[in-house]
Amino acid sequence: MDKNKKKEYLDQLSSNELFRMSLEKASTEEERRRIKAFAEDVFLSIIEAGLAVKKAYEENPEKMVEVMTNHISKK
């Protein structure tokens, strides 16, 4: 993911009402900074994982269906 895409995703996160409200509940500026940095790292990791799955599916949809089928609980 390039720098511009990361900035775009982080801008989306920053504009999220729940995210902003959560940051406001932090008791100190240091805590707010740490929470924000952690949340941004997790958010970008989730986005990158989703993009990797999308790419794998686009490149080999039959194999992805097979993998998903084998990992769905049969209970």
PDB file of N, H, CA, C and O in Angstrom:
ATOM      1  N   MET A   1       0.849  -1.159   0.000  1.00  0.00           N
ATOM      2  CA  MET A   1       0.000   0.000   0.000  1.00  0.00           C
ATOM      3  C   MET A   1       0.905   1.235   0.000  1.00  0.00           C
ATOM      4  O   MET A   1       1.830   1.348   0.804  1.00  0.00           O
ATOM      5  N   ASP A   2       0.617   2.143  -0.908  1.00  0.00           N
ATOM      6  H   ASP A   2      -0.134   2.051  -1.562  1.00  0.00           H
ATOM      7  CA  ASP A   2       1.462   3.328  -0.997  1.00  0.00           C
ATOM      8  C   ASP A   2       1.080   4.372   0.060  1.00  0.00           C
ATOM      9  O   ASP A   2       0.057   4.263   0.736  1.00  0.00           O
ATOM     10  N   LYS A   3       1.924   5.363   0.171  1.00  0.00           N
ATOM     11  H   LYS A   3       2.755   5.452  -0.378  1.00  0.00           H
ATOM     12  CA  LYS A   3       1.786   6.383   1.210  1.00  0.00           C
ATOM     13  C   LYS A   3       0.457   7.143   1.086  1.00  0.00           C
ATOM     14  O   LYS A   3      -0.183   7.437   2.095  1.00  0.00           O
ATOM     15  N   ASN A   4       0.046   7.458  -0.135  1.00  0.00           N
ATOM     16  H   ASN A   4       0.566   7.219  -0.955  1.00  0.00           H
ATOM     17  CA  ASN A   4      -1.203   8.195  -0.344  1.00  0.00           C
ATOM     18  C   ASN A   4      -2.413   7.380   0.073  1.00  0.00           C
ATOM     19  O   ASN A   4      -3.351   7.917   0.662  1.00  0.00           O
ATOM     20  N   LYS A   5      -2.401   6.074  -0.230  1.00  0.00           N
ATOM     21  H   LYS A   5      -1.639   5.638  -0.709  1.00  0.00           H
ATOM     22  CA  LYS A   5      -3.510   5.194   0.150  1.00  0.00           C
ATOM     23  C   LYS A   5      -3.599   5.093   1.664  1.00  0.00           C
ATOM     24  O   LYS A   5      -4.692   5.142   2.230  1.00  0.00           O
ATOM     25  N   LYS A   6      -2.438   4.950   2.331  1.00  0.00           N
ATOM     26  H   LYS A   6      -1.551   4.910   1.872  1.00  0.00           H
ATOM     27  CA  LYS A   6      -2.419   4.887   3.797  1.00  0.00           C
ATOM     28  C   LYS A   6      -3.018   6.158   4.388  1.00  0.00           C
ATOM     29  O   LYS A   6      -3.809   6.101   5.330  1.00  0.00           O
ATOM     30  N   LYS A   7      -2.637   7.300   3.831  1.00  0.00           N
ATOM     31  H   LYS A   7      -1.994   7.346   3.066  1.00  0.00           H
ATOM     32  CA  LYS A   7      -3.165   8.575   4.319  1.00  0.00           C
ATOM     33  C   LYS A   7      -4.672   8.619   4.112  1.00  0.00           C
ATOM     34  O   LYS A   7      -5.400   9.086   4.988  1.00  0.00           O
ATOM     35  N   GLU A   8      -5.144   8.148   2.985  1.00  0.00           N
ATOM     36  H   GLU A   8      -4.553   7.769   2.273  1.00  0.00           H
ATOM     37  CA  GLU A   8      -6.581   8.133   2.709  1.00  0.00           C
ATOM     38  C   GLU A   8      -7.332   7.276   3.729  1.00  0.00           C
ATOM     39  O   GLU A   8      -8.369   7.689   4.248  1.00  0.00           O
ATOM     40  N   TYR A   9      -6.806   6.079   4.013  1.00  0.00           N
ATOM     41  H   TYR A   9      -5.964   5.743   3.591  1.00  0.00           H
ATOM     42  CA  TYR A   9      -7.445   5.204   4.995  1.00  0.00           C
ATOM     43  C   TYR A   9      -7.406   5.815   6.396  1.00  0.00           C
ATOM     44  O   TYR A   9      -8.388   5.739   7.134  1.00  0.00           O
ATOM     45  N   LEU A  10      -6.277   6.418   6.761  1.00  0.00           N
ATOM     46  H   LEU A  10      -5.479   6.480   6.162  1.00  0.00           H
ATOM     47  CA  LEU A  10      -6.179   7.034   8.087  1.00  0.00           C
ATOM     48  C   LEU A  10      -7.098   8.245   8.210  1.00  0.00           C
ATOM     49  O   LEU A  10      -7.620   8.522   9.290  1.00  0.00           O
ATOM     50  N   ASP A  11      -7.296   8.964   7.111  1.00  0.00           N
ATOM     51  H   ASP A  11      -6.872   8.739   6.234  1.00  0.00           H
ATOM     52  CA  ASP A  11      -8.256  10.072   7.127  1.00  0.00           C
ATOM     53  C   ASP A  11      -9.670   9.550   7.367  1.00  0.00           C
ATOM     54  O   ASP A  11     -10.454  10.164   8.090  1.00  0.00           O
ATOM     55  N   GLN A  12      -9.987   8.408   6.752  1.00  0.00           N
ATOM     56  H   GLN A  12      -9.350   7.909   6.165  1.00  0.00           H
ATOM     57  CA  GLN A  12     -11.300   7.796   6.971  1.00  0.00           C
ATOM     58  C   GLN A  12     -11.464   7.401   8.431  1.00  0.00           C
ATOM     59  O   GLN A  12     -12.522   7.615   9.022  1.00  0.00           O
ATOM     60  N   LEU A  13     -10.419   6.825   9.010  1.00  0.00           N
ATOM     61  H   LEU A  13      -9.559   6.651   8.530  1.00  0.00           H
ATOM     62  CA  LEU A  13     -10.475   6.443  10.420  1.00  0.00           C
ATOM     63  C   LEU A  13     -10.654   7.678  11.304  1.00  0.00           C
ATOM     64  O   LEU A  13     -11.469   7.673  12.226  1.00  0.00           O
ATOM     65  N   SER A  14      -9.901   8.719  11.022  1.00  0.00           N
ATOM     66  H   SER A  14      -9.238   8.722  10.273  1.00  0.00           H
ATOM     67  CA  SER A  14      -9.971   9.938  11.830  1.00  0.00           C
ATOM     68  C   SER A  14     -11.340  10.598  11.765  1.00  0.00           C
ATOM     69  O   SER A  14     -11.748  11.275  12.708  1.00  0.00           O
ATOM     70  N   SER A  15     -12.044  10.409  10.673  1.00  0.00           N
ATOM     71  H   SER A  15     -11.712   9.859   9.907  1.00  0.00           H
ATOM     72  CA  SER A  15     -13.365  11.028  10.540  1.00  0.00           C
ATOM     73  C   SER A  15     -14.471  10.165  11.150  1.00  0.00           C
ATOM     74  O   SER A  15     -15.632  10.574  11.187  1.00  0.00           O
ATOM     75  N   ASN A  16     -14.112   8.977  11.626  1.00  0.00           N
ATOM     76  H   ASN A  16     -13.169   8.645  11.597  1.00  0.00           H
ATOM     77  CA  ASN A  16     -15.095   8.086  12.231  1.00  0.00           C
ATOM     78  C   ASN A  16     -15.504   8.610  13.609  1.00  0.00           C
ATOM     79  O   ASN A  16     -14.659   8.844  14.474  1.00  0.00           O
ATOM     80  N   GLU A  17     -16.804   8.789  13.797  1.00  0.00           N
ATOM     81  H   GLU A  17     -17.490   8.599  13.095  1.00  0.00           H
ATOM     82  CA  GLU A  17     -17.327   9.366  15.042  1.00  0.00           C
ATOM     83  C   GLU A  17     -16.959   8.527  16.272  1.00  0.00           C
ATOM     84  O   GLU A  17     -16.545   9.079  17.292  1.00  0.00           O
ATOM     85  N   LEU A  18     -17.105   7.223  16.186  1.00  0.00           N
ATOM     86  H   LEU A  18     -17.441   6.775  15.357  1.00  0.00           H
ATOM     87  CA  LEU A  18     -16.787   6.345  17.317  1.00  0.00           C
ATOM     88  C   LEU A  18     -15.305   6.434  17.675  1.00  0.00           C
ATOM     89  O   LEU A  18     -14.946   6.460  18.852  1.00  0.00           O
ATOM     90  N   PHE A  19     -14.459   6.480  16.666  1.00  0.00           N
ATOM     91  H   PHE A  19     -14.751   6.459  15.710  1.00  0.00           H
ATOM     92  CA  PHE A  19     -13.019   6.599  16.899  1.00  0.00           C
ATOM     93  C   PHE A  19     -12.711   7.916  17.625  1.00  0.00           C
ATOM     94  O   PHE A  19     -11.969   7.927  18.607  1.00  0.00           O
ATOM     95  N   ARG A  20     -13.275   9.006  17.146  1.00  0.00           N
ATOM     96  H   ARG A  20     -13.878   8.997  16.348  1.00  0.00           H
ATOM     97  CA  ARG A  20     -13.023  10.304  17.770  1.00  0.00           C
ATOM     98  C   ARG A  20     -13.549  10.354  19.198  1.00  0.00           C
ATOM     99  O   ARG A  20     -12.890  10.890  20.089  1.00  0.00           O
ATOM    100  N   MET A  21     -14.736   9.795  19.415  1.00  0.00           N
ATOM    101  H   MET A  21     -15.271   9.359  18.692  1.00  0.00           H
ATOM    102  CA  MET A  21     -15.301   9.787  20.767  1.00  0.00           C
ATOM    103  C   MET A  21     -14.432   8.955  21.710  1.00  0.00           C
ATOM    104  O   MET A  21     -14.244   9.321  22.871  1.00  0.00           O
ATOM    105  N   SER A  22     -13.910   7.854  21.217  1.00  0.00           N
ATOM    106  H   SER A  22     -14.062   7.557  20.274  1.00  0.00           H
ATOM    107  CA  SER A  22     -13.047   6.999  22.041  1.00  0.00           C
ATOM    108  C   SER A  22     -11.770   7.730  22.429  1.00  0.00           C
ATOM    109  O   SER A  22     -11.321   7.631  23.571  1.00  0.00           O
ATOM    110  N   LEU A  23     -11.193   8.451  21.501  1.00  0.00           N
ATOM    111  H   LEU A  23     -11.558   8.531  20.574  1.00  0.00           H
ATOM    112  CA  LEU A  23      -9.974   9.208  21.809  1.00  0.00           C
ATOM    113  C   LEU A  23     -10.243  10.299  22.835  1.00  0.00           C
ATOM    114  O   LEU A  23      -9.389  10.588  23.673  1.00  0.00           O
ATOM    115  N   GLU A  24     -11.414  10.902  22.774  1.00  0.00           N
ATOM    116  H   GLU A  24     -12.108  10.667  22.093  1.00  0.00           H
ATOM    117  CA  GLU A  24     -11.752  11.968  23.718  1.00  0.00           C
ATOM    118  C   GLU A  24     -11.851  11.455  25.147  1.00  0.00           C
ATOM    119  O   GLU A  24     -11.691  12.226  26.094  1.00  0.00           O
ATOM    120  N   LYS A  25     -12.112  10.165  25.311  1.00  0.00           N
ATOM    121  H   LYS A  25     -12.241   9.539  24.542  1.00  0.00           H
ATOM    122  CA  LYS A  25     -12.242   9.586  26.651  1.00  0.00           C
ATOM    123  C   LYS A  25     -10.899   9.321  27.319  1.00  0.00           C
ATOM    124  O   LYS A  25     -10.848   9.035  28.515  1.00  0.00           O
ATOM    125  N   ALA A  26      -9.820   9.413  26.564  1.00  0.00           N
ATOM    126  H   ALA A  26      -9.862   9.646  25.592  1.00  0.00           H
ATOM    127  CA  ALA A  26      -8.494   9.193  27.149  1.00  0.00           C
ATOM    128  C   ALA A  26      -8.223  10.284  28.182  1.00  0.00           C
ATOM    129  O   ALA A  26      -8.572  11.448  27.986  1.00  0.00           O
ATOM    130  N   SER A  27      -7.595   9.884  29.283  1.00  0.00           N
ATOM    131  H   SER A  27      -7.312   8.939  29.443  1.00  0.00           H
ATOM    132  CA  SER A  27      -7.413  10.828  30.392  1.00  0.00           C
ATOM    133  C   SER A  27      -6.253  11.799  30.184  1.00  0.00           C
ATOM    134  O   SER A  27      -6.259  12.889  30.755  1.00  0.00           O
ATOM    135  N   THR A  28      -5.270  11.429  29.387  1.00  0.00           N
ATOM    136  H   THR A  28      -5.265  10.543  28.923  1.00  0.00           H
ATOM    137  CA  THR A  28      -4.134  12.316  29.141  1.00  0.00           C
ATOM    138  C   THR A  28      -3.826  12.374  27.650  1.00  0.00           C
ATOM    139  O   THR A  28      -4.257  11.526  26.868  1.00  0.00           O
ATOM    140  N   GLU A  29      -3.084  13.381  27.291  1.00  0.00           N
ATOM    141  H   GLU A  29      -2.734  14.070  27.926  1.00  0.00           H
ATOM    142  CA  GLU A  29      -2.675  13.523  25.885  1.00  0.00           C
ATOM    143  C   GLU A  29      -1.756  12.365  25.478  1.00  0.00           C
ATOM    144  O   GLU A  29      -1.831  11.875  24.351  1.00  0.00           O
ATOM    145  N   GLU A  30      -0.899  11.936  26.389  1.00  0.00           N
ATOM    146  H   GLU A  30      -0.838  12.334  27.304  1.00  0.00           H
ATOM    147  CA  GLU A  30      -0.004  10.802  26.113  1.00  0.00           C
ATOM    148  C   GLU A  30      -0.813   9.533  25.848  1.00  0.00           C
ATOM    149  O   GLU A  30      -0.532   8.798  24.901  1.00  0.00           O
ATOM    150  N   GLU A  31      -1.809   9.281  26.681  1.00  0.00           N
ATOM    151  H   GLU A  31      -2.037   9.878  27.450  1.00  0.00           H
ATOM    152  CA  GLU A  31      -2.658   8.108  26.488  1.00  0.00           C
ATOM    153  C   GLU A  31      -3.405   8.202  25.156  1.00  0.00           C
ATOM    154  O   GLU A  31      -3.521   7.209  24.439  1.00  0.00           O
ATOM    155  N   ARG A  32      -3.901   9.370  24.829  1.00  0.00           N
ATOM    156  H   ARG A  32      -3.806  10.177  25.412  1.00  0.00           H
ATOM    157  CA  ARG A  32      -4.613   9.594  23.567  1.00  0.00           C
ATOM    158  C   ARG A  32      -3.693   9.310  22.377  1.00  0.00           C
ATOM    159  O   ARG A  32      -4.094   8.673  21.402  1.00  0.00           O
ATOM    160  N   ARG A  33      -2.457   9.792  22.477  1.00  0.00           N
ATOM    161  H   ARG A  33      -2.131  10.309  23.269  1.00  0.00           H
ATOM    162  CA  ARG A  33      -1.477   9.580  21.401  1.00  0.00           C
ATOM    163  C   ARG A  33      -1.174   8.096  21.220  1.00  0.00           C
ATOM    164  O   ARG A  33      -1.100   7.604  20.095  1.00  0.00           O
ATOM    165  N   ARG A  34      -1.000   7.387  22.335  1.00  0.00           N
ATOM    166  H   ARG A  34      -1.061   7.786  23.249  1.00  0.00           H
ATOM    167  CA  ARG A  34      -0.693   5.959  22.270  1.00  0.00           C
ATOM    168  C   ARG A  34      -1.867   5.156  21.723  1.00  0.00           C
ATOM    169  O   ARG A  34      -1.674   4.249  20.914  1.00  0.00           O
ATOM    170  N   ILE A  35      -3.070   5.479  22.153  1.00  0.00           N
ATOM    171  H   ILE A  35      -3.227   6.217  22.811  1.00  0.00           H
ATOM    172  CA  ILE A  35      -4.267   4.788  21.661  1.00  0.00           C
ATOM    173  C   ILE A  35      -4.426   5.025  20.160  1.00  0.00           C
ATOM    174  O   ILE A  35      -4.720   4.104  19.398  1.00  0.00           O
ATOM    175  N   LYS A  36      -4.227   6.266  19.758  1.00  0.00           N
ATOM    176  H   LYS A  36      -3.988   7.014  20.377  1.00  0.00           H
ATOM    177  CA  LYS A  36      -4.376   6.620  18.330  1.00  0.00           C
ATOM    178  C   LYS A  36      -3.349   5.862  17.488  1.00  0.00           C
ATOM    179  O   LYS A  36      -3.700   5.307  16.447  1.00  0.00           O
ATOM    180  N   ALA A  37      -2.105   5.832  17.915  1.00  0.00           N
ATOM    181  H   ALA A  37      -1.820   6.283  18.761  1.00  0.00           H
ATOM    182  CA  ALA A  37      -1.061   5.132  17.166  1.00  0.00           C
ATOM    183  C   ALA A  37      -1.370   3.640  17.070  1.00  0.00           C
ATOM    184  O   ALA A  37      -1.223   3.039  16.005  1.00  0.00           O
ATOM    185  N   PHE A  38      -1.795   3.051  18.173  1.00  0.00           N
ATOM    186  H   PHE A  38      -1.914   3.539  19.037  1.00  0.00           H
ATOM    187  CA  PHE A  38      -2.134   1.625  18.180  1.00  0.00           C
ATOM    188  C   PHE A  38      -3.319   1.349  17.247  1.00  0.00           C
ATOM    189  O   PHE A  38      -3.280   0.415  16.446  1.00  0.00           O
ATOM    190  N   ALA A  39      -4.360   2.159  17.356  1.00  0.00           N
ATOM    191  H   ALA A  39      -4.392   2.918  18.006  1.00  0.00           H
ATOM    192  CA  ALA A  39      -5.554   1.978  16.529  1.00  0.00           C
ATOM    193  C   ALA A  39      -5.219   2.124  15.045  1.00  0.00           C
ATOM    194  O   ALA A  39      -5.724   1.365  14.217  1.00  0.00           O
ATOM    195  N   GLU A  40      -4.383   3.081  14.713  1.00  0.00           N
ATOM    196  H   GLU A  40      -3.973   3.697  15.385  1.00  0.00           H
ATOM    197  CA  GLU A  40      -3.990   3.265  13.314  1.00  0.00           C
ATOM    198  C   GLU A  40      -3.219   2.060  12.802  1.00  0.00           C
ATOM    199  O   GLU A  40      -3.453   1.608  11.681  1.00  0.00           O
ATOM    200  N   ASP A  41      -2.302   1.531  13.605  1.00  0.00           N
ATOM    201  H   ASP A  41      -2.111   1.898  14.516  1.00  0.00           H
ATOM    202  CA  ASP A  41      -1.542   0.342  13.201  1.00  0.00           C
ATOM    203  C   ASP A  41      -2.467  -0.851  12.968  1.00  0.00           C
ATOM    204  O   ASP A  41      -2.344  -1.553  11.964  1.00  0.00           O
ATOM    205  N   VAL A  42      -3.383  -1.075  13.890  1.00  0.00           N
ATOM    206  H   VAL A  42      -3.483  -0.506  14.706  1.00  0.00           H
ATOM    207  CA  VAL A  42      -4.320  -2.200  13.761  1.00  0.00           C
ATOM    208  C   VAL A  42      -5.212  -2.006  12.542  1.00  0.00           C
ATOM    209  O   VAL A  42      -5.424  -2.938  11.766  1.00  0.00           O
ATOM    210  N   PHE A  43      -5.731  -0.803  12.376  1.00  0.00           N
ATOM    211  H   PHE A  43      -5.559  -0.045  13.006  1.00  0.00           H
ATOM    212  CA  PHE A  43      -6.615  -0.500  11.255  1.00  0.00           C
ATOM    213  C   PHE A  43      -5.916  -0.756   9.922  1.00  0.00           C
ATOM    214  O   PHE A  43      -6.480  -1.400   9.039  1.00  0.00           O
ATOM    215  N   LEU A  44      -4.696  -0.255   9.776  1.00  0.00           N
ATOM    216  H   LEU A  44      -4.237   0.269  10.494  1.00  0.00           H
ATOM    217  CA  LEU A  44      -3.954  -0.460   8.527  1.00  0.00           C
ATOM    218  C   LEU A  44      -3.630  -1.937   8.311  1.00  0.00           C
ATOM    219  O   LEU A  44      -3.648  -2.414   7.176  1.00  0.00           O
ATOM    220  N   SER A  45      -3.338  -2.656   9.376  1.00  0.00           N
ATOM    221  H   SER A  45      -3.323  -2.268  10.298  1.00  0.00           H
ATOM    222  CA  SER A  45      -3.062  -4.093   9.252  1.00  0.00           C
ATOM    223  C   SER A  45      -4.292  -4.848   8.759  1.00  0.00           C
ATOM    224  O   SER A  45      -4.180  -5.751   7.931  1.00  0.00           O
ATOM    225  N   ILE A  46      -5.447  -4.482   9.262  1.00  0.00           N
ATOM    226  H   ILE A  46      -5.538  -3.748   9.935  1.00  0.00           H
ATOM    227  CA  ILE A  46      -6.691  -5.128   8.827  1.00  0.00           C
ATOM    228  C   ILE A  46      -6.958  -4.806   7.363  1.00  0.00           C
ATOM    229  O   ILE A  46      -7.338  -5.688   6.593  1.00  0.00           O
ATOM    230  N   ILE A  47      -6.764  -3.556   6.976  1.00  0.00           N
ATOM    231  H   ILE A  47      -6.456  -2.839   7.601  1.00  0.00           H
ATOM    232  CA  ILE A  47      -6.967  -3.159   5.577  1.00  0.00           C
ATOM    233  C   ILE A  47      -6.007  -3.936   4.669  1.00  0.00           C
ATOM    234  O   ILE A  47      -6.420  -4.461   3.634  1.00  0.00           O
ATOM    235  N   GLU A  48      -4.735  -4.009   5.052  1.00  0.00           N
ATOM    236  H   GLU A  48      -4.399  -3.583   5.892  1.00  0.00           H
ATOM    237  CA  GLU A  48      -3.749  -4.719   4.243  1.00  0.00           C
ATOM    238  C   GLU A  48      -4.085  -6.205   4.135  1.00  0.00           C
ATOM    239  O   GLU A  48      -3.914  -6.800   3.071  1.00  0.00           O
ATOM    240  N   ALA A  49      -4.559  -6.805   5.218  1.00  0.00           N
ATOM    241  H   ALA A  49      -4.697  -6.322   6.082  1.00  0.00           H
ATOM    242  CA  ALA A  49      -4.951  -8.219   5.186  1.00  0.00           C
ATOM    243  C   ALA A  49      -6.134  -8.414   4.237  1.00  0.00           C
ATOM    244  O   ALA A  49      -6.153  -9.360   3.449  1.00  0.00           O
ATOM    245  N   GLY A  50      -7.101  -7.533   4.312  1.00  0.00           N
ATOM    246  H   GLY A  50      -7.086  -6.765   4.952  1.00  0.00           H
ATOM    247  CA  GLY A  50      -8.252  -7.618   3.413  1.00  0.00           C
ATOM    248  C   GLY A  50      -7.849  -7.467   1.958  1.00  0.00           C
ATOM    249  O   GLY A  50      -8.359  -8.175   1.089  1.00  0.00           O
ATOM    250  N   LEU A  51      -6.933  -6.541   1.692  1.00  0.00           N
ATOM    251  H   LEU A  51      -6.519  -5.966   2.398  1.00  0.00           H
ATOM    252  CA  LEU A  51      -6.465  -6.352   0.320  1.00  0.00           C
ATOM    253  C   LEU A  51      -5.685  -7.568  -0.174  1.00  0.00           C
ATOM    254  O   LEU A  51      -5.761  -7.919  -1.352  1.00  0.00           O
ATOM    255  N   ALA A  52      -4.936  -8.211   0.721  1.00  0.00           N
ATOM    256  H   ALA A  52      -4.875  -7.927   1.678  1.00  0.00           H
ATOM    257  CA  ALA A  52      -4.194  -9.423   0.339  1.00  0.00           C
ATOM    258  C   ALA A  52      -5.148 -10.560   0.005  1.00  0.00           C
ATOM    259  O   ALA A  52      -4.926 -11.299  -0.955  1.00  0.00           O
ATOM    260  N   VAL A  53      -6.205 -10.703   0.790  1.00  0.00           N
ATOM    261  H   VAL A  53      -6.385 -10.103   1.569  1.00  0.00           H
ATOM    262  CA  VAL A  53      -7.205 -11.743   0.519  1.00  0.00           C
ATOM    263  C   VAL A  53      -7.904 -11.454  -0.804  1.00  0.00           C
ATOM    264  O   VAL A  53      -8.138 -12.362  -1.602  1.00  0.00           O
ATOM    265  N   LYS A  54      -8.229 -10.203  -1.028  1.00  0.00           N
ATOM    266  H   LYS A  54      -8.039  -9.466  -0.379  1.00  0.00           H
ATOM    267  CA  LYS A  54      -8.887  -9.817  -2.287  1.00  0.00           C
ATOM    268  C   LYS A  54      -8.001 -10.153  -3.481  1.00  0.00           C
ATOM    269  O   LYS A  54      -8.471 -10.698  -4.479  1.00  0.00           O
ATOM    270  N   LYS A  55      -6.720  -9.824  -3.371  1.00  0.00           N
ATOM    271  H   LYS A  55      -6.338  -9.381  -2.561  1.00  0.00           H
ATOM    272  CA  LYS A  55      -5.775 -10.108  -4.460  1.00  0.00           C
ATOM    273  C   LYS A  55      -5.660 -11.612  -4.701  1.00  0.00           C
ATOM    274  O   LYS A  55      -5.655 -12.061  -5.847  1.00  0.00           O
ATOM    275  N   ALA A  56      -5.570 -12.390  -3.620  1.00  0.00           N
ATOM    276  H   ALA A  56      -5.575 -12.026  -2.688  1.00  0.00           H
ATOM    277  CA  ALA A  56      -5.472 -13.846  -3.752  1.00  0.00           C
ATOM    278  C   ALA A  56      -6.726 -14.400  -4.408  1.00  0.00           C
ATOM    279  O   ALA A  56      -6.641 -15.294  -5.250  1.00  0.00           O
ATOM    280  N   TYR A  57      -7.879 -13.885  -4.037  1.00  0.00           N
ATOM    281  H   TYR A  57      -7.948 -13.158  -3.353  1.00  0.00           H
ATOM    282  CA  TYR A  57      -9.127 -14.347  -4.630  1.00  0.00           C
ATOM    283  C   TYR A  57      -9.190 -13.998  -6.114  1.00  0.00           C
ATOM    284  O   TYR A  57      -9.599 -14.822  -6.932  1.00  0.00           O
ATOM    285  N   GLU A  58      -8.787 -12.782  -6.460  1.00  0.00           N
ATOM    286  H   GLU A  58      -8.455 -12.112  -5.795  1.00  0.00           H
ATOM    287  CA  GLU A  58      -8.825 -12.364  -7.856  1.00  0.00           C
ATOM    288  C   GLU A  58      -7.867 -13.185  -8.721  1.00  0.00           C
ATOM    289  O   GLU A  58      -8.158 -13.465  -9.884  1.00  0.00           O
ATOM    290  N   GLU A  59      -6.725 -13.567  -8.147  1.00  0.00           N
ATOM    291  H   GLU A  59      -6.489 -13.339  -7.202  1.00  0.00           H
ATOM    292  CA  GLU A  59      -5.735 -14.322  -8.906  1.00  0.00           C
ATOM    293  C   GLU A  59      -6.082 -15.804  -9.019  1.00  0.00           C
ATOM    294  O   GLU A  59      -5.721 -16.447 -10.005  1.00  0.00           O
ATOM    295  N   ASN A  60      -6.775 -16.352  -8.027  1.00  0.00           N
ATOM    296  H   ASN A  60      -7.067 -15.830  -7.226  1.00  0.00           H
ATOM    297  CA  ASN A  60      -7.079 -17.775  -8.052  1.00  0.00           C
ATOM    298  C   ASN A  60      -8.371 -18.049  -7.277  1.00  0.00           C
ATOM    299  O   ASN A  60      -8.329 -18.590  -6.172  1.00  0.00           O
ATOM    300  N   PRO A  61      -9.517 -17.676  -7.854  1.00  0.00           N
ATOM    301  CA  PRO A  61     -10.784 -17.813  -7.123  1.00  0.00           C
ATOM    302  C   PRO A  61     -11.145 -19.253  -6.767  1.00  0.00           C
ATOM    303  O   PRO A  61     -11.710 -19.497  -5.701  1.00  0.00           O
ATOM    304  N   GLU A  62     -10.829 -20.210  -7.637  1.00  0.00           N
ATOM    305  H   GLU A  62     -10.370 -20.012  -8.503  1.00  0.00           H
ATOM    306  CA  GLU A  62     -11.184 -21.606  -7.353  1.00  0.00           C
ATOM    307  C   GLU A  62     -10.462 -22.112  -6.105  1.00  0.00           C
ATOM    308  O   GLU A  62     -11.057 -22.794  -5.270  1.00  0.00           O
ATOM    309  N   LYS A  63      -9.193 -21.780  -5.986  1.00  0.00           N
ATOM    310  H   LYS A  63      -8.710 -21.226  -6.664  1.00  0.00           H
ATOM    311  CA  LYS A  63      -8.408 -22.219  -4.829  1.00  0.00           C
ATOM    312  C   LYS A  63      -8.920 -21.553  -3.551  1.00  0.00           C
ATOM    313  O   LYS A  63      -8.979 -22.196  -2.503  1.00  0.00           O
ATOM    314  N   MET A  64      -9.286 -20.285  -3.628  1.00  0.00           N
ATOM    315  H   MET A  64      -9.238 -19.764  -4.480  1.00  0.00           H
ATOM    316  CA  MET A  64      -9.806 -19.593  -2.453  1.00  0.00           C
ATOM    317  C   MET A  64     -11.127 -20.211  -1.992  1.00  0.00           C
ATOM    318  O   MET A  64     -11.358 -20.360  -0.792  1.00  0.00           O
ATOM    319  N   VAL A  65     -11.985 -20.566  -2.935  1.00  0.00           N
ATOM    320  H   VAL A  65     -11.797 -20.445  -3.909  1.00  0.00           H
ATOM    321  CA  VAL A  65     -13.252 -21.213  -2.573  1.00  0.00           C
ATOM    322  C   VAL A  65     -12.968 -22.542  -1.890  1.00  0.00           C
ATOM    323  O   VAL A  65     -13.610 -22.884  -0.898  1.00  0.00           O
ATOM    324  N   GLU A  66     -12.005 -23.291  -2.420  1.00  0.00           N
ATOM    325  H   GLU A  66     -11.483 -23.013  -3.226  1.00  0.00           H
ATOM    326  CA  GLU A  66     -11.641 -24.585  -1.823  1.00  0.00           C
ATOM    327  C   GLU A  66     -11.119 -24.399  -0.400  1.00  0.00           C
ATOM    328  O   GLU A  66     -11.504 -25.139   0.505  1.00  0.00           O
ATOM    329  N   VAL A  67     -10.259 -23.430  -0.206  1.00  0.00           N
ATOM    330  H   VAL A  67      -9.946 -22.829  -0.941  1.00  0.00           H
ATOM    331  CA  VAL A  67      -9.699 -23.170   1.125  1.00  0.00           C
ATOM    332  C   VAL A  67     -10.811 -22.757   2.086  1.00  0.00           C
ATOM    333  O   VAL A  67     -10.879 -23.251   3.212  1.00  0.00           O
ATOM    334  N   MET A  68     -11.674 -21.857   1.643  1.00  0.00           N
ATOM    335  H   MET A  68     -11.618 -21.456   0.729  1.00  0.00           H
ATOM    336  CA  MET A  68     -12.758 -21.383   2.508  1.00  0.00           C
ATOM    337  C   MET A  68     -13.719 -22.525   2.841  1.00  0.00           C
ATOM    338  O   MET A  68     -14.178 -22.634   3.978  1.00  0.00           O
ATOM    339  N   THR A  69     -14.020 -23.357   1.881  1.00  0.00           N
ATOM    340  H   THR A  69     -13.647 -23.269   0.958  1.00  0.00           H
ATOM    341  CA  THR A  69     -14.918 -24.479   2.102  1.00  0.00           C
ATOM    342  C   THR A  69     -14.355 -25.443   3.150  1.00  0.00           C
ATOM    343  O   THR A  69     -15.095 -25.969   3.982  1.00  0.00           O
ATOM    344  N   ASN A  70     -13.066 -25.663   3.100  1.00  0.00           N
ATOM    345  H   ASN A  70     -12.465 -25.237   2.423  1.00  0.00           H
ATOM    346  CA  ASN A  70     -12.422 -26.574   4.045  1.00  0.00           C
ATOM    347  C   ASN A  70     -12.330 -26.001   5.456  1.00  0.00           C
ATOM    348  O   ASN A  70     -12.098 -26.748   6.407  1.00  0.00           O
ATOM    349  N   HIS A  71     -12.507 -24.692   5.609  1.00  0.00           N
ATOM    350  H   HIS A  71     -12.696 -24.085   4.837  1.00  0.00           H
ATOM    351  CA  HIS A  71     -12.383 -24.070   6.923  1.00  0.00           C
ATOM    352  C   HIS A  71     -13.705 -23.608   7.512  1.00  0.00           C
ATOM    353  O   HIS A  71     -13.727 -22.970   8.565  1.00  0.00           O
ATOM    354  N   ILE A  72     -14.799 -23.924   6.849  1.00  0.00           N
ATOM    355  H   ILE A  72     -14.781 -24.443   5.994  1.00  0.00           H
ATOM    356  CA  ILE A  72     -16.115 -23.588   7.376  1.00  0.00           C
ATOM    357  C   ILE A  72     -16.562 -24.728   8.276  1.00  0.00           C
ATOM    358  O   ILE A  72     -16.532 -25.894   7.882  1.00  0.00           O
ATOM    359  N   SER A  73     -16.972 -24.383   9.474  1.00  0.00           N
ATOM    360  H   SER A  73     -16.996 -23.436   9.794  1.00  0.00           H
ATOM    361  CA  SER A  73     -17.402 -25.391  10.429  1.00  0.00           C
ATOM    362  C   SER A  73     -18.607 -26.137   9.891  1.00  0.00           C
ATOM    363  O   SER A  73     -19.536 -25.534   9.354  1.00  0.00           O
ATOM    364  N   LYS A  74     -18.585 -27.447  10.039  1.00  0.00           N
ATOM    365  H   LYS A  74     -17.830 -27.937  10.475  1.00  0.00           H
ATOM    366  CA  LYS A  74     -19.687 -28.274   9.529  1.00  0.00           C
ATOM    367  C   LYS A  74     -20.672 -28.633  10.637  1.00  0.00           C
ATOM    368  O   LYS A  74     -21.522 -29.502  10.443  1.00  0.00           O
ATOM    369  N   LYS A  75     -20.575 -27.984  11.789  1.00  0.00           N
ATOM    370  H   LYS A  75     -19.884 -27.278  11.946  1.00  0.00           H
ATOM    371  CA  LYS A  75     -21.449 -28.257  12.925  1.00  0.00           C
ATOM    372  C   LYS A  75     -22.830 -27.724  12.698  1.00  0.00           C
ATOM    373  O   LYS A  75     -23.697 -27.868  13.560  1.00  0.00           O
TER     374      LYS A  75
END
